[in-house]
Amino acid sequence: MAEQTAPLRTTAEPAGGSTLAAGAEPDSAVVRDALGVGIAVGLSGFAFGVTSAGSGLSLLQTCALSLLVFTGASQFALVGALAAGGNPYTAAAGAFFLGVRNAFYGLRLSQLLALPRAVRPLAAQWVIDETTAVTLPQPTRRAARIGFTVTGATLYVLWNLTTLVGALGAGALGDTDAWGLDAASPAVFLALLAPMLKSTTERVTAGLAVLLALGFLPVLPAGVPVLLSALAAPVVLFLMGRAKGGDAHAAKDAGATGAEDGR
């Protein structure tokens, strides 16, 4: 996701943190936004608990997935493949490929957060779509750290609690497939992400990514279409570069023609 606010400030912040960089929000605003994302998405862990239990996984297996894997798309992909009668190894491979995107998030977030080495292994567990979406737009390192920490902690606690509740209550819901709960988490995240797509470039990139993912979905293993949808970004940037280059060339030609006419 492209950054949508002022660039990260690289100079040292005041000790009291009272002076805000241009475009920065107060700490309370960052916390409010982070809590909103963490709570909204964290509650959808209930859907995973229900879906996982309905797929035949035990309570221990379901809770272990949320505690250790903690990336909703991969978790839903795994239990969905198992529910469809897929091979466990194939299901795990699909979930793994879907989770690879978090490694790319980590490359970007490591630069923004610049966390101490001792904390990085723990923070890596929280590098997911939602924490990335909250962290990247922050204009200062302090705000980025607050957004990442609050979103990660809130989401991790709620996701695991609601996973437990969903797994325990799955039996009371009957046919879990009829509820379509596996779509809850992606739907919530898309609803939170949509308002952040402010520029035409971001909207076009997001739209192309959706088309790529849907186009490859019927022919490629689970998880691979999502990875290939990332090609939308370089494609859009390439086309924009060519368009700007063409405009600049046309402007140059027009200037040269005008100069000749003036002679």
N, C-alpha and C positions, 0 to 999 in steps of 0.2 A: 504494500500500500504506500502510495506517495505521501510525503509529509505535507500537511495542509496549513501549517502556521509558520511563524518565523523560525529560522534555523536555530539549531541548538547552540546556546551560548558557550563559548569555550573558555572565557575568562573566569577566574575564581569568583564565587558568589560571596556576598557579605556574610560575616559570621552569624549574624542574627537572621539572615534570610529575609529581611523586611523589604529590601529593594527588589522590585520586580523588573525583569527584562521586558523589552518592548513586546507587546502581544501576550505576555504571560498572564496566567490566571492565578488568583490566590490559592493557597493550599487547600482551603475548604472546597473550592470549586472542583479541583482535581479529585479530591476524595469523593465528592458527591457523584461525579461522573463514573469513577471507578466502582463505587458501590452499586450504582445503577446497573452497570454491565454485569458485575459479579453476581448480584442477586437475581437478575432476570434470567441469565443463562444457568446459574447454579441450580435454580429450581427445576430445570428441565432434566436434571439427573434422575428425577423420579421416572421419567419416560424410559431412560436407559435401564433402570432397575427392573421395571416391568417387562421391557422387551427382552432383556437378558434372561430373566427367569422363565419367560414364555418360550425361549429358545432351548431350554433344557439345562442351562447352567445352574449350578448350585448357588446357595446364598454366599458361601465363602468365595467361590470363583468370581461371582459378580462383583462383590465388594473389593476383591483383590485387583480386578481390572481397573476400577476407578481409583484405587489408592496408588497403584504402581504405574499404570499406563497414563491415565489422566489426560486423554485427548479424545473428546467426544466423538468426532467423526470416525476415528480408527476403531473406537469401541463399538459404535453402531455397525460399522462395516463388518467387524469380526462376528458379532452375534447374528447379524443378518445373514451372512454367508452360512453360518452353522445352522440357522433355522431353516435355510433353503436346502439343507442336506449336503452342503459342500464339504470337501475334505478339510480337516482341521489345519493342515499345513498350508493349503491354498488360501484358506480364510486368514490365517496369520500373516501370510505373505502380502495379501491385499491390504490388510490393516497396517503393516509395516510401511509399504509404499505410500500410503495415505499420510502416515505420520512423518515421512521424510521432510515435508515442507517445514516442520518445526526447526529442523537443523538450519535452514536458510534464515528463518526468523532470528535464530540465535546469533548468527553472524552479524546481523544489523543491531540487535539489541545489546550485544556485548560492547559495541562502540558507544552507544548512547548511555548505558548505565555505568560502565566502568566499575563494576563491583569488585570488592576484594577477592583474592583467589580462594580464600577459605569458604566464601559464600556461594561461589559460582556453581558448584555441583548441586546445591540445594535449589538455587534459583532456576537451574536448567529444567527442573520438574514443572515449573510454571510457564515455560515458554510455549505458548499456544496461541491460537487465533485471537482470543479475546484480550489477553494481556498485551499482545503486539498492537492490536487496534487502538488500545487506550494509550500505550506508551509512545508510539511513533509521533503523534501530533504535538507532543509536549515541547514547549520552546526552551526549557532549561533542563539540565541534568537532575536537579532536585525534583522538579515536577515529574520527570520521567520515572524516577525511582519511586516516588509516592504512588503514581498511577499504576506502575507495575506491581508493587508490593500489595496495595490495597485490593486491586483486581484479583491477583493471584491467590491471596489468602482467603478472600471472601468466596471466590469461586471454588477453591479446593475444599473448603469446609462444607459449603452448602451442597456441592456436587456429590460428595461422599455421603453426607447425611441423607439426602433425598434418594440416592441410589439404594441405600439400605431400606428406606421406607418403601420405595417402589418394589424392591425384590420381595419384601415381606408381604406386601399387599397385592401382589400379582394374582394370587389365587382368587381373590375376591372380585377381580375384574372379568374373569372368564376368558373369552377368546381375545387375547391381547392384540392379535393382528388386526382385528376389526376396528380398533381404536386409532390405528395409524400413529402411534406415539413416537415411532422412530423418526418422524419428520419434525418433531417439536424443537429439538435443539438447533438444527440448521435453520429453521424458520425464524427462531428468536434471534440468532446471530445475524441473519440477513436483514432483519428489521432494525437492528441496532447499527449495522454497517451502512445501510442505504443513506441516512442523512449525512454521512461523512464524505460521500462522493459529490463534491461541490463543483468541480471543474468539468468541462466537456471532455477533457482527456481522460479523467478518472472514470467518468460514466462510460465512455466508449471502451476503455480497457476492461472494465467490469463486464460490460455486455458481451464483448468478444470472448472473454474467459468463460462465461456461462455457455455460450454457443459451442466453444471447443469442448468443454466438459460433457455437454449433452450429446454432441456429435460422436465423441469417442466412446461414450458409455456403453452402447450395445456391442461393441467389437473388442474392447480391451478389458483386462482384469480389473477388479475393484481397486481403486486407489490410483491407478495409472492415469485415467482421464483428468483427475484433479491436478496431477503433476504437469501434464501437458498443457493444461489451461494457463499455466504460468507463462507460456509462450506469447500470450496476448500482450504482455507489457513490452517486450522488445519489438514486436510487430508494429504496435501503435507508435512507439518512439521512432522506429525506422521510417514509417510513413509520414510522420510529422516532420522529421528531418528533411525528407525529400521535398515535402510541400514548402517548407520554409526556404530550402535551397532554390527551388523553382521560382518562388516569389522574389527572392533576392536577385536571381539572375535576370528575371523580367524587369525589375526595377533598374538594374544596371544597364540593360539594353535600352530602356526607355530614356535613361539619363544620357546615354551616348547619342541616341537619335536626336534628342533635344539640343545637345551641344552642336551637333552637325548642322541642324536647322538654323541655329543662331549665328553660324559663321557666315 
